Amino acid sequence: MADARPAAVLFDMDGTLVDSEKLWSISLSDYAVHRGGELGVATREAMVGSNMSTSMRMLLADLGLPADPANVADAAGWVEKRSAELFRQGLPWRPGAREALDQVRALGIPSALVTSTIRSLAEIALDTLGRDFFDVTVCGDEVDGRNKPDPEPYLRAARLLDVDPRRCVAVEDSPTGVAAAVAAGCTVVAVPCEVPLEPGERRVLLSSLESFDVPALSALLPGAVA
């Protein structure tokens, strides 16, 4: 069989590698209470996979508050500080995530962390994840506002690794992230966490990363031959 291994594996973070979406829910809900309101369930679900500024605009609108730049910046600063406190208390791994990272490293395949989380919080998370698992990291405040579902985060990771995104496997948990990876041309391992995921082009749905298997996924890449 020809070597059809991925050129790289590109991992999302929140809800994919670590169970941090629940911590985000705490900080977002705390901010809502701080402003005298309550975070709506539908709004919280819509935020999954979004970047900070987009999420803050959704949050402020949900609370009936102006989403002007000053208010967005103030909300982002408040939520960032609260989230940092929670992240430092420890981030639980998602099932099979550590083993998936080990598998990719053992095979010598380049990897990237591609997250909508801002750099300051991603650096805290990397204390749990381990920086040695990733050759590059792309954060939500490093893509010139072209955040998921725009393909730019995944395209940027591929450029930094000098690989063809069409030969990459992306690992995602949210509809927003899956859309970004598919638009970039990646084959996507979709593992739902907080919100359901639907079947679609160039993706395989797994119930958890405990079923993650690089050789099996390699057969799904364009041009793979037996």
LODREN-861645 format. One record per residue (C-alpha): residue in one letter; x, y, z. Coordinates in steps of 0.02 Angstrom, whole numbers, plus 50000, padded with zeros to 5 digits. Layout:
N
{type:a	c1:X	c2:Y	c3:Z}
...
//
This chain:
226
{type:m	c1:50000	c2:50000	c3:50000}
{type:a	c1:50066	c2:50172	c3:49956}
{type:d	c1:50108	c2:50285	c3:50102}
{type:a	c1:49951	c2:50390	c3:50115}
{type:r	c1:49982	c2:50460	c3:50287}
{type:p	c1:49920	c2:50637	c3:50318}
{type:a	c1:50041	c2:50777	c3:50284}
{type:a	c1:49990	c2:50844	c3:50455}
{type:v	c1:49856	c2:50827	c3:50588}
{type:l	c1:49776	c2:50991	c3:50642}
{type:f	c1:49690	c2:50989	c3:50812}
{type:d	c1:49558	c2:51107	c3:50878}
{type:m	c1:49571	c2:51133	c3:51067}
{type:d	c1:49413	c2:51179	c3:51164}
{type:g	c1:49294	c2:51032	c3:51170}
{type:t	c1:49410	c2:50928	c3:51061}
{type:l	c1:49567	c2:50900	c3:51164}
{type:v	c1:49512	c2:50973	c3:51330}
{type:d	c1:49340	c2:50986	c3:51408}
{type:s	c1:49354	c2:51175	c3:51423}
{type:e	c1:49186	c2:51223	c3:51346}
{type:k	c1:49108	c2:51195	c3:51518}
{type:l	c1:49233	c2:51318	c3:51592}
{type:w	c1:49190	c2:51444	c3:51456}
{type:s	c1:49008	c2:51422	c3:51504}
{type:i	c1:49050	c2:51468	c3:51683}
{type:s	c1:49146	c2:51626	c3:51637}
{type:l	c1:49013	c2:51681	c3:51512}
{type:s	c1:48872	c2:51649	c3:51636}
{type:d	c1:48969	c2:51742	c3:51771}
{type:y	c1:48985	c2:51892	c3:51657}
{type:a	c1:48799	c2:51888	c3:51620}
{type:v	c1:48762	c2:51890	c3:51807}
{type:h	c1:48890	c2:52029	c3:51829}
{type:r	c1:48788	c2:52132	c3:51704}
{type:g	c1:48623	c2:52088	c3:51788}
{type:g	c1:48564	c2:51957	c3:51664}
{type:e	c1:48569	c2:51774	c3:51619}
{type:l	c1:48654	c2:51685	c3:51473}
{type:g	c1:48527	c2:51600	c3:51359}
{type:v	c1:48552	c2:51418	c3:51314}
{type:a	c1:48532	c2:51447	c3:51126}
{type:t	c1:48657	c2:51591	c3:51130}
{type:r	c1:48784	c2:51485	c3:51222}
{type:e	c1:48766	c2:51344	c3:51096}
{type:a	c1:48788	c2:51467	c3:50952}
{type:m	c1:48952	c2:51527	c3:51030}
{type:v	c1:49036	c2:51356	c3:51023}
{type:g	c1:49185	c2:51366	c3:50907}
{type:s	c1:49175	c2:51556	c3:50888}
{type:n	c1:49313	c2:51679	c3:50928}
{type:m	c1:49311	c2:51799	c3:51076}
{type:s	c1:49245	c2:51956	c3:50990}
{type:t	c1:49105	c2:51863	c3:50900}
{type:s	c1:49055	c2:51777	c3:51062}
{type:m	c1:49054	c2:51942	c3:51156}
{type:r	c1:48940	c2:52021	c3:51026}
{type:m	c1:48821	c2:51873	c3:51043}
{type:l	c1:48829	c2:51885	c3:51233}
{type:l	c1:48794	c2:52071	c3:51240}
{type:a	c1:48650	c2:52055	c3:51117}
{type:d	c1:48578	c2:51914	c3:51222}
{type:l	c1:48585	c2:52026	c3:51374}
{type:g	c1:48505	c2:52170	c3:51281}
{type:l	c1:48662	c2:52276	c3:51295}
{type:p	c1:48747	c2:52380	c3:51159}
{type:a	c1:48878	c2:52281	c3:51063}
{type:d	c1:48984	c2:52433	c3:51022}
{type:p	c1:49174	c2:52413	c3:51016}
{type:a	c1:49201	c2:52482	c3:51192}
{type:n	c1:49073	c2:52364	c3:51268}
{type:v	c1:49142	c2:52216	c3:51169}
{type:a	c1:49318	c2:52254	c3:51228}
{type:d	c1:49261	c2:52273	c3:51409}
{type:a	c1:49166	c2:52108	c3:51403}
{type:a	c1:49312	c2:52019	c3:51322}
{type:g	c1:49432	c2:52080	c3:51456}
{type:w	c1:49315	c2:52025	c3:51595}
{type:v	c1:49285	c2:51853	c3:51519}
{type:e	c1:49470	c2:51829	c3:51480}
{type:k	c1:49518	c2:51864	c3:51661}
{type:r	c1:49385	c2:51747	c3:51730}
{type:s	c1:49427	c2:51611	c3:51603}
{type:a	c1:49612	c2:51622	c3:51647}
{type:e	c1:49569	c2:51590	c3:51829}
{type:l	c1:49469	c2:51436	c3:51781}
{type:f	c1:49599	c2:51371	c3:51658}
{type:r	c1:49736	c2:51382	c3:51789}
{type:q	c1:49634	c2:51269	c3:51904}
{type:g	c1:49658	c2:51130	c3:51777}
{type:l	c1:49587	c2:51075	c3:51610}
{type:p	c1:49516	c2:50898	c3:51598}
{type:w	c1:49563	c2:50797	c3:51445}
{type:r	c1:49428	c2:50738	c3:51325}
{type:p	c1:49419	c2:50547	c3:51311}
{type:g	c1:49557	c2:50480	c3:51200}
{type:a	c1:49633	c2:50651	c3:51166}
{type:r	c1:49801	c2:50622	c3:51249}
{type:e	c1:49816	c2:50454	c3:51162}
{type:a	c1:49775	c2:50534	c3:50993}
{type:l	c1:49915	c2:50661	c3:51018}
{type:d	c1:50034	c2:50521	c3:51069}
{type:q	c1:49986	c2:50421	c3:50913}
{type:v	c1:50021	c2:50565	c3:50795}
{type:r	c1:50188	c2:50603	c3:50878}
{type:a	c1:50240	c2:50419	c3:50877}
{type:l	c1:50208	c2:50412	c3:50689}
{type:g	c1:50315	c2:50567	c3:50661}
{type:i	c1:50173	c2:50664	c3:50579}
{type:p	c1:50180	c2:50855	c3:50596}
{type:s	c1:50040	c2:50929	c3:50700}
{type:a	c1:49964	c2:51097	c3:50741}
{type:l	c1:49847	c2:51170	c3:50871}
{type:v	c1:49715	c2:51275	c3:50781}
{type:t	c1:49604	c2:51361	c3:50908}
{type:s	c1:49484	c2:51508	c3:50914}
{type:t	c1:49544	c2:51542	c3:51090}
{type:i	c1:49656	c2:51695	c3:51110}
{type:r	c1:49843	c2:51669	c3:51132}
{type:s	c1:49850	c2:51718	c3:51317}
{type:l	c1:49725	c2:51583	c3:51365}
{type:a	c1:49794	c2:51454	c3:51242}
{type:e	c1:49964	c2:51472	c3:51326}
{type:i	c1:49883	c2:51424	c3:51493}
{type:a	c1:49799	c2:51275	c3:51410}
{type:l	c1:49965	c2:51220	c3:51335}
{type:d	c1:50030	c2:51195	c3:51511}
{type:t	c1:49906	c2:51050	c3:51519}
{type:l	c1:49916	c2:50992	c3:51339}
{type:g	c1:50104	c2:50997	c3:51321}
{type:r	c1:50189	c2:51109	c3:51195}
{type:d	c1:50295	c2:50967	c3:51125}
{type:f	c1:50143	c2:50891	c3:51042}
{type:f	c1:50127	c2:51036	c3:50919}
{type:d	c1:50247	c2:51099	c3:50787}
{type:v	c1:50145	c2:51260	c3:50768}
{type:t	c1:49998	c2:51343	c3:50855}
{type:v	c1:49870	c2:51461	c3:50778}
{type:c	c1:49759	c2:51560	c3:50897}
{type:g	c1:49599	c2:51659	c3:50873}
{type:d	c1:49683	c2:51829	c3:50886}
{type:e	c1:49815	c2:51787	c3:50754}
{type:v	c1:49711	c2:51770	c3:50595}
{type:d	c1:49668	c2:51953	c3:50558}
{type:g	c1:49486	c2:51930	c3:50606}
{type:r	c1:49462	c2:51784	c3:50485}
{type:n	c1:49408	c2:51662	c3:50619}
{type:k	c1:49316	c2:51497	c3:50602}
{type:p	c1:49207	c2:51460	c3:50504}
{type:d	c1:49325	c2:51552	c3:50386}
{type:p	c1:49458	c2:51428	c3:50325}
{type:e	c1:49601	c2:51547	c3:50365}
{type:p	c1:49651	c2:51469	c3:50534}
{type:y	c1:49677	c2:51300	c3:50450}
{type:l	c1:49755	c2:51374	c3:50295}
{type:r	c1:49876	c2:51471	c3:50406}
{type:a	c1:49925	c2:51314	c3:50501}
{type:a	c1:49957	c2:51224	c3:50337}
{type:r	c1:50064	c2:51368	c3:50273}
{type:l	c1:50166	c2:51370	c3:50434}
{type:l	c1:50194	c2:51183	c3:50417}
{type:d	c1:50226	c2:51199	c3:50229}
{type:v	c1:50099	c2:51064	c3:50187}
{type:d	c1:49949	c2:51049	c3:50071}
{type:p	c1:49789	c2:51070	c3:50175}
{type:r	c1:49705	c2:50943	c3:50060}
{type:r	c1:49826	c2:50813	c3:50129}
{type:c	c1:49788	c2:50859	c3:50310}
{type:v	c1:49670	c2:50785	c3:50439}
{type:a	c1:49584	c2:50911	c3:50552}
{type:v	c1:49505	c2:50861	c3:50718}
{type:e	c1:49354	c2:50964	c3:50773}
{type:d	c1:49205	c2:50962	c3:50891}
{type:s	c1:49093	c2:51105	c3:50830}
{type:p	c1:48995	c2:51143	c3:50671}
{type:t	c1:49092	c2:51307	c3:50658}
{type:g	c1:49260	c2:51219	c3:50666}
{type:v	c1:49208	c2:51080	c3:50547}
{type:a	c1:49150	c2:51209	c3:50421}
{type:a	c1:49318	c2:51298	c3:50431}
{type:a	c1:49418	c2:51139	c3:50407}
{type:v	c1:49311	c2:51078	c3:50262}
{type:a	c1:49324	c2:51248	c3:50177}
{type:a	c1:49513	c2:51237	c3:50194}
{type:g	c1:49510	c2:51071	c3:50102}
{type:c	c1:49551	c2:50959	c3:50250}
{type:t	c1:49479	c2:50789	c3:50289}
{type:v	c1:49392	c2:50809	c3:50457}
{type:v	c1:49375	c2:50697	c3:50608}
{type:a	c1:49218	c2:50765	c3:50690}
{type:v	c1:49195	c2:50721	c3:50874}
{type:p	c1:49044	c2:50809	c3:50952}
{type:c	c1:49056	c2:50880	c3:51127}
{type:e	c1:48929	c2:51015	c3:51174}
{type:v	c1:48828	c2:51021	c3:51013}
{type:p	c1:48783	c2:50885	c3:50885}
{type:l	c1:48872	c2:50866	c3:50719}
{type:e	c1:48796	c2:50812	c3:50554}
{type:p	c1:48870	c2:50699	c3:50420}
{type:g	c1:48940	c2:50786	c3:50268}
{type:e	c1:49079	c2:50796	c3:50141}
{type:r	c1:49258	c2:50748	c3:50187}
{type:r	c1:49219	c2:50706	c3:50367}
{type:v	c1:49206	c2:50554	c3:50479}
{type:l	c1:49103	c2:50560	c3:50638}
{type:l	c1:49173	c2:50479	c3:50794}
{type:s	c1:49088	c2:50465	c3:50963}
{type:s	c1:49256	c2:50500	c3:51047}
{type:l	c1:49441	c2:50511	c3:51008}
{type:e	c1:49460	c2:50340	c3:51085}
{type:s	c1:49422	c2:50277	c3:50908}
{type:f	c1:49552	c2:50392	c3:50827}
{type:d	c1:49662	c2:50290	c3:50710}
{type:v	c1:49781	c2:50375	c3:50589}
{type:p	c1:49804	c2:50227	c3:50468}
{type:a	c1:49615	c2:50207	c3:50450}
{type:l	c1:49593	c2:50394	c3:50423}
{type:s	c1:49733	c2:50396	c3:50294}
{type:a	c1:49626	c2:50292	c3:50177}
{type:l	c1:49500	c2:50435	c3:50171}
{type:l	c1:49625	c2:50563	c3:50104}
{type:p	c1:49614	c2:50614	c3:49921}
{type:g	c1:49719	c2:50501	c3:49812}
{type:a	c1:49738	c2:50363	c3:49941}
{type:v	c1:49761	c2:50197	c3:49851}
{type:a	c1:49774	c2:50018	c3:49909}
//
